[in-house]
């Protein structure tokens, strides 16, 4: 699949990250479609998709619809929804996906396809915490999927109006591993679109490394309302964060995706970003469902699959889940 094959691009989930990616891809010459609904759909149809960065603003035209069949088969489908929305979205996107369509999953946490390509005790396993019924895997066949890790901070000023704060990194890779022609062509397109894009020979390792940092500060920020600088500035809280990270690090070693760092190394990286609200805290403040399963439940499940004890992860999950349920942001 050459770069020219990615002419038709659809964004599913034109929120902060999806909108940011969509604007850049449209500027690179892709014919951009968006599957949207509600206020976002109305704004996109009327005004196009807008991105603000500092004092600069750019608007790109999009073809927007709440009906995937009206948009038709695409070369590239970017799924950038929050995990709680994925089961329903997965059932809607079939009309976008043809025989050669690439489905790029630009989402937080552990995806449903995470164990694809693993051998040994994990061969053929699926993660019930992120795809309990198997419906997502059935709706989006693995052969279409390329994983994506996003290193950027964006938010929404309004529906269809994205604000880019910092970062422009994208890492893409095949779930089964290896630098295939299509993943290298996709990385080239993303570079052309202005991203710092790299192709990874083992995308699960990149997913796990990002997760290693945000599986803790995200739910703790949602619980406390604290920005990341305050979380890491409290010795007791930082110690708890480190304890969770050590459990995840042990799981990574068991499944062949080791992290060659200590928690304090990662804390130093996070501290450099300054005071910011995590995506989960933003979701809680906006009354939106939280992404606990891909960030924390999946780590607990992988601990069970590998025989690694996770008492600190369990405590984090229990407290975060209870809070989210009491707020009506996580299903019973």
Rosetta blueprint (number, residue, H / E / L):
1 X L
2 X L
3 X H
4 X H
5 X H
6 X L
7 X L
8 X E
9 X E
10 X E
11 X E
12 X E
13 X L
14 X L
15 X L
16 X H
17 X H
18 X H
19 X H
20 X H
21 X H
22 X H
23 X H
24 X H
25 X H
26 X H
27 X H
28 X L
29 X L
30 X L
31 X E
32 X E
33 X E
34 X E
35 X E
36 X L
37 X L
38 X H
39 X H
40 X H
41 X H
42 X H
43 X H
44 X H
45 X H
46 X H
47 X H
48 X L
49 X E
50 X E
51 X E
52 X E
53 X E
54 X L
55 X L
56 X E
57 X E
58 X E
59 X E
60 X E
61 X L
62 X L
63 X E
64 X E
65 X E
66 X L
67 X L
68 X H
69 X H
70 X H
71 X H
72 X L
73 X L
74 X E
75 X E
76 X E
77 X E
78 X E
79 X E
80 X L
81 X L
82 X L
83 X H
84 X H
85 X H
86 X H
87 X H
88 X H
89 X H
90 X H
91 X L
92 X L
93 X H
94 X H
95 X H
96 X H
97 X E
98 X E
99 X E
100 X E
101 X E
102 X E
103 X E
104 X E
105 X E
106 X E
107 X L
108 X L
109 X L
110 X L
111 X L
112 X L
113 X L
114 X L
115 X L
116 X L
117 X L
118 X L
119 X L
120 X H
121 X H
122 X H
123 X L
124 X L
125 X L
126 X L
127 X L
128 X L
129 X L
130 X L
131 X L
132 X L
133 X L
134 X L
135 X H
136 X H
137 X H
138 X H
139 X H
140 X L
141 X L
142 X H
143 X H
144 X H
145 X E
146 X E
147 X E
148 X E
149 X E
150 X E
151 X E
152 X E
153 X E
154 X E
155 X E
156 X E
157 X E
158 X E
159 X L
160 X L
161 X E
162 X E
163 X E
164 X E
165 X E
166 X E
167 X E
168 X E
169 X E
170 X E
171 X E
172 X E
173 X E
174 X E
175 X L
176 X L
177 X L
178 X L
179 X L
180 X L
181 X H
182 X H
183 X H
184 X H
185 X H
186 X H
187 X H
188 X H
189 X H
190 X H
191 X H
192 X H
193 X L
194 X L
195 X L
196 X E
197 X E
198 X E
199 X E
200 X L
201 X L
202 X L
203 X H
204 X H
205 X H
206 X H
207 X H
208 X H
209 X H
210 X H
211 X H
212 X H
213 X H
214 X H
215 X H
216 X H
217 X H
218 X H
219 X H
220 X H
221 X H
222 X H
223 X H
224 X H
225 X L
226 X L
227 X L
228 X H
229 X H
230 X H
231 X H
232 X H
233 X H
234 X L
235 X H
236 X H
237 X H
238 X H
239 X H
240 X H
241 X H
242 X H
243 X H
244 X H
245 X H
246 X H
247 X H
248 X H
249 X H
250 X H
251 X H
252 X H
253 X H
254 X H
255 X L
256 X L
257 X L
258 X L
259 X L
260 X L
261 X L
262 X L
263 X H
264 X H
265 X H
266 X H
267 X H
268 X H
269 X H
270 X H
271 X H
272 X H
273 X L
274 X L
275 X L
276 X L
277 X L
278 X L
279 X H
280 X H
281 X H
282 X H
283 X H
284 X H
285 X H
286 X L
287 X L
288 X L
289 X L
290 X L
291 X L
292 X H
293 X H
294 X H
295 X H
296 X H
297 X H
298 X H
299 X H
300 X H
301 X H
302 X H
303 X H
304 X H
305 X H
306 X H
307 X L
308 X L
309 X L
310 X L
311 X H
312 X H
313 X H
314 X H
315 X H
316 X H
317 X H
318 X H
319 X H
320 X H
321 X H
322 X H
323 X H
324 X H
325 X H
326 X H
327 X L
328 X L
329 X L
330 X L
331 X L
332 X L
